[in-house]
Amino acid sequence: MNKSLIILPLLLVSGASFAFSWDSKQENINLTAGVSDSREGAYQLGRDFASNIQQSSPKKLKRTLGIYEYGLKTNSIQIDNSHIEVDEFATAQGNVKYRAIVNLGYSYDIRESN
């Protein structure tokens, strides 16, 4: 009887530890880094933005990238790759402006129930 009282809680605890697994997700997002009067200025804005993102903490990345998944392992968020695009557009007054768009590839882990 005493052995069964000891074994039962151990089985419950060990069974609970295997009730989930980690799954890795990969996503892409386009973020606007800013607008400039010149193409070179827009590229610089994009480079600065991408550099700041690369150096951000996982907690800040969670907010910046808008990751709100149940079971998210925040410390697993990382930027895998990035590239910069410059979009030319005209304002209502006819002025040409350049928009820096940073395309980020990122990954993170989430806990999934078995």
Secondary structure, 3 states (H helix, E strand, C coil): CHHHHHHHHHHHHHHHHCCEEEEEEEEEEEEEEEEECCHHHHHHHHHHHHHHHHCCCHHHHHHHHCCCCCCEEEEEEEEEEEEEEEEEEECCCCCEEEEEEEEEEEEEEEEEEC
